[in-house]
Amino acid sequence: MTRTDAAGPDGAVRAWRGLADTSVLLDGFHAIKHALRFDARVPVALTGDRAGALALADELAPDVRAALDALLVEVPEERLRALVPRLHPTAMAALAVRPSRAANLEALARMPRPAPVVVLDDPRNLGNAGAVIRLAAGFGATGVVTTGTLDPWHPTVVRGGAGLHFATAVERMEVTELPPGPVFALDAEGVDIRGLKLPDDAVLAFGSERSGLSAALRERADHLVSLPMRPQVSSYNLATSVGMALFHWSAGRPPGLEA
Ligand SMILES: C[S@@+](CC[C@H](N)C(=O)[O-])C[C@H]1O[C@@H](n2cnc3c(N)ncnc32)[C@H](O)[C@@H]1O
């Protein structure tokens, strides 16, 4: 069969070029695996080594092997390198369709809510935002909202999130538009979180790396909550703070409710 059809390398590279500007780049095996597990629409996936990619799936993620087998098109590695900023060591990349903002906003607004929404108030560090999305996905949080200028779908955030943007609702919003639910804003000056049970419909808000919570977020907060921290330590890293707060929420629930 000639390889200039849509499923062959030339067609797949053409499809990639047509979609790249409007799609989410999934960089490497783990990002593609997670996106497939959480029902992302992945119109094109390329690899420099199809047999190696499928062997990795056999070893690490047999649940997505059939989907990968159907999707992955092998192209010479130098062609793949020309399409991505930096080729992942697993020599795989894919493009996914970004979920609609309307669908995400609806998921974030839906009540009753089974798990909190995380708000990052004007975050600055793309790696932190990615790590938070990964945490939110792991804990089954309803979503991650960012305020301010950082794009939570920036390729570096998506890389940090390991493809898990598709497992939770990720959107940017204004403080005035935050989803419903009691706002628990995390701040070292707040009341000790250990004395509180965080409700499932909580909106858990965290300040920016440099300046903490904005005045607008403080104004909107129903509770100011602190994580235990020894005197003379100024603060925790943003993503670790989110991890502790989500763990505290989950510890108040019976085991087995993660799904
Ligand atoms: C790196 S800290 C910000 C430090 C910043 N200099 C400040 O004045 O708050 C980023 C965010 O993590 C959360 N955080 C860090 N340590 C915390 C603690 N001990 N208790 C509650 N939240 C904390 C807060 O939401 C904070 O705004």
The ligand as a Tripos MOL2 file, in Angstrom:
@<TRIPOS>MOLECULE
LIG
   27    29     1     0     0
SMALL
NO_CHARGES

@<TRIPOS>ATOM
      1 C1          4.7120   30.1920   47.8930 C.3       1 LIG1
      2 S1          3.2530   30.5480   48.7020 S.3       1 LIG1
      3 C2          3.1720   32.3170   48.6500 C.3       1 LIG1
      4 C3          4.0660   32.9800   49.5830 C.3       1 LIG1
      5 C4          3.8720   34.4530   49.5520 C.3       1 LIG1
      6 N1          5.1100   35.1040   49.7550 N.3       1 LIG1
      7 C5          2.8420   34.9320   50.5590 C.2       1 LIG1
      8 O1          3.0150   36.0440   51.0330 O.co2     1 LIG1
      9 O2          1.8510   34.2960   50.8700 O.co2     1 LIG1
     10 C6          1.9990   30.1450   47.5560 C.3       1 LIG1
     11 C7          0.6650   29.7930   48.1630 C.3       1 LIG1
     12 O3          0.7620   28.5320   48.8080 O.3       1 LIG1
     13 C8         -0.1340   28.4860   49.9080 C.3       1 LIG1
     14 N2          0.6220   28.2660   51.1390 N.ar      1 LIG1
     15 C9          1.9530   28.1410   51.2880 C.ar      1 LIG1
     16 N3          2.2790   27.8850   52.5560 N.ar      1 LIG1
     17 C10         1.1100   27.8600   53.2470 C.ar      1 LIG1
     18 C11         0.7370   27.6170   54.6020 C.ar      1 LIG1
     19 N4          1.6370   27.3610   55.5510 N.pl3     1 LIG1
     20 N5         -0.5590   27.6430   54.9360 N.ar      1 LIG1
     21 C12        -1.5110   27.8690   54.0030 C.ar      1 LIG1
     22 N6         -1.2360   28.0920   52.7110 N.ar      1 LIG1
     23 C13         0.0460   28.0870   52.3360 C.ar      1 LIG1
     24 C14        -0.8560   29.8160   49.9460 C.3       1 LIG1
     25 O4         -2.0660   29.7440   49.2530 O.3       1 LIG1
     26 C15         0.1450   30.7230   49.2460 C.3       1 LIG1
     27 O5         -0.4640   31.8780   48.7400 O.3       1 LIG1
@<TRIPOS>BOND
     1     1     2 1
     2     2     3 1
     3     2    10 1
     4     3     4 1
     5     4     5 1
     6     5     6 1
     7     5     7 1
     8     7     8 2
     9     7     9 1
    10    10    11 1
    11    11    12 1
    12    11    26 1
    13    12    13 1
    14    13    14 1
    15    13    24 1
    16    14    15 ar
    17    14    23 ar
    18    15    16 ar
    19    16    17 ar
    20    17    18 ar
    21    17    23 ar
    22    18    19 1
    23    18    20 ar
    24    20    21 ar
    25    21    22 ar
    26    22    23 ar
    27    24    25 1
    28    24    26 1
    29    26    27 1
@<TRIPOS>SUBSTRUCTURE
     1 LIG1         1 GROUP 0 **** ****
